[in-house]
Amino acid sequence: MNAMNQKISDIGVVPVIKLNHPERDAVGLAKALCAGGVPVAEVTFRAAGADKAIKLMKEACPDMLVGAGTVTTTAHIDAVIAAGGDFIVTPGFDPELVAYAQEKNIPIFPGCTTASEYHQALKFGLELIKFFPAEQSGGLAKIKALSAPFPQFKVMPTGGISLKNLKEYISAPVIAACGGSYMVTADLIDNNKWDEIIDLCKKSREIVEEARK
């Protein structure tokens, strides 16, 4: 894997974040994630100001990997690049967005849950893809089935991942990292429960490290 993909894989979990108040919460959240041993974030465009949040998080924690999720337009990609973002995540596979991101030299992890989408990803030379929504799309069993004809890919499942099933997913060699919002819920962020976020991150990292021994 390339350097960016390897860094994400080494961490093993990617918090998927919806920030309703970037100016108020972005910096505190970034510091909490890093303190918990999870220096990576996928800030989604499900809330306005995702690019602003990315900029604030990168300024507060320059070594942190901060990318954007729920990216659905080329304008989103431009905004992320302008904010200093590190990567792009899309819910599904959009050839136009993949080509645009590659043209702009920013890593992109598109959502792929079918053999047809895996085929498209292969044509673009991708090596790490998102599998969303994971549990609702067949979960680990389907990911393993698709890895047979497509061994080129490492997968980042997102959707339905929690502390309860993280070990099952991350133990599979095909899984690079698991995306999840369980450690960055709206309640935890909006009420600035940074200590709880740190604790959930630490527990997640312990699971990852134990599973990969």
N, C-alpha and C positions, 0 to 999 in steps of 0.2 A: 504493500500500500504506500501511497505517497505520504509526505510528512503530515499534512493536515489530517488525513484519514487515520493515520497511525496515532496521532495525539488524541483524537476522539475515542479511538478504540482503547487506548491505554487508560483513559478515564472510565469508560464503560457505561456511563449513564449521562444522558443529556436532558436537563430540565427544560420542559416546554412551557413557556411563560406567556401569560396575558397580563400586560401591565396597564391598568386603568389610569394610573397617575405617575407617569414616568419621572417628572421633575421631583416628586416627593419620594418615590420608592426605588428608583433604578440603582442608585449608588449603594444604598443599604443592602439591597438584594445581592448585588454583585459581590460585595464584601462577605456576605453570609455564605454564598456558594463557594467562594474561594476558601473561606475558613473551614468549611465542611469537606474540603478535598475534592470539590467538583467545579473546577475552574472553566466551565463551559456553559453556554446558554443559547437556547433557540427562542428568540423573542418574536412572538407571532404578530402578524398584521390583523389579528382578530380584534385588536383595539387600536385606535388611532395613536400615532406618535411612536410607533415601534422603532422607526429610524432614530428618533430623538433618544429613546431609551438605550439603543445600541451605542450611540455616541457617548452618552453619560457613563455607561458601564465600562466602555473601553478606556475612557479618560481616568476613571477611578481605579481600574485594574488592567493596565496595559497588556499584561501577559495572558490575560483571560481570552479564551476563544468565544466570541460573541457573534452569532449569526441570526438570520431572520427565518421565521417559519410562516406558513400560510401565505407564501409569495405566489401571486396569481397574475402579475403584470410585469412588463419590462420596466415600468415606472418604479415599481417596488424595488427591483434590482438596482436601478440607478440610485435610489434613495439610500439603500443599504451600503453601496459602495461609497457614496458621499459621506456617510456616517462613520466609515472605517470598519464596517462589518467584515467578518471573516468567511462566511459561507451562506448559502441559500438553501432553503428546504421548501419543496412544493408538495401540496397534498396529493397530486396525481402526476401523471407523466404528460408534459406539454413540450413537444419538440421545439417550438419556438423559444420557450423560456430556457431550455437546456442549451440550445445553440447560442442564445444571447449571452447567457452567463459564461459560457466557454469563450466567447468572443471577448468578453470583458475580463477574462482570467480570474474569475471568482468561482470557487468550488460550489457545485450544486448537487443536492441529494434529492432526486425526484421520488415521489411516491409510486411504487410499483407493486401490484398484488396479483398480476396475471402473467402467463407465459408470453403473451403478446407484448406487454409492457417491458418485460425482461429483455425480449428481443430488441426492442427499440433502444433500451439502455445500452445494450451490447454494441449497437451501431455507433453510439456516441462515445464509446471507449470508457464508460463509467466503471468504477470498481466498488463503490459504496452506494447503496440505494436505500431509500426509506420504504418501510412496509406499513401502510396505514389504510384503514384502522386495523391494527394487528389482530386483536382478539376476534373482532367481528368478521374478519376476512379469512379465518381459518387457523390463525395463530401459528404456533411453532411447527405443528404438523405440516401445514401448507408450505411454510418457509423451507422446511427440510425437503419436502417433495420437489419444490422448484429448484433447490440447489443441486439436484441430481443432474438435470440437463444444463444447468447454468452454474458451474462451479467457480466461474470467474468472479462472482459477486460476494461481497460481505454485506450483511443486511443490518439495518437499524430499525427494528420494529417500534412502533409508537401507537398507543391507543389500547387502553386496558392493562397497561403495565403497572405493577405496584410492588411493594415489598414482598407481597405474598407469592408472586410468580416470577420475580426478577431472577432468582437463582436458576429456575428452570430454563428461562430464555438464555441468560448469559453463559450458561454452561455449554451451550451448543457451539461448536467451532465456527459455524456459519455466521453467528451473531457478532458484530463488531461492537455495538453498544445498544442500549435500550433508551428510547425517549420516554419521558413521563412527566406528568404534571402533579403527581402525588406529593412531591416535596416542595411544590411552589403553588399551592392552591390559592384561590382568591382570598380566603379567610386568612391564611398565613401572611400573604403579601399586604393586603389592605390594612391589617392590624399590626404590621411590622413585627411579626413573631419570628425575629431573626434567629433566636436560639433554637426554636423548634425546627426551622429550616436547616440550620447547621447540623442538628442531631439526625435528621432524616437523611441528609447528604452523607454523613459519616456512616450510618447504618447501610446505606446503599453501596458505598465504597467497600465496606467490610464484606458484603455479600459478593461483590464482583471479585475481590481478591481471593476469597475463600473458594469460589467456583473455579477460578483459574489456576489454582495451585497444581 
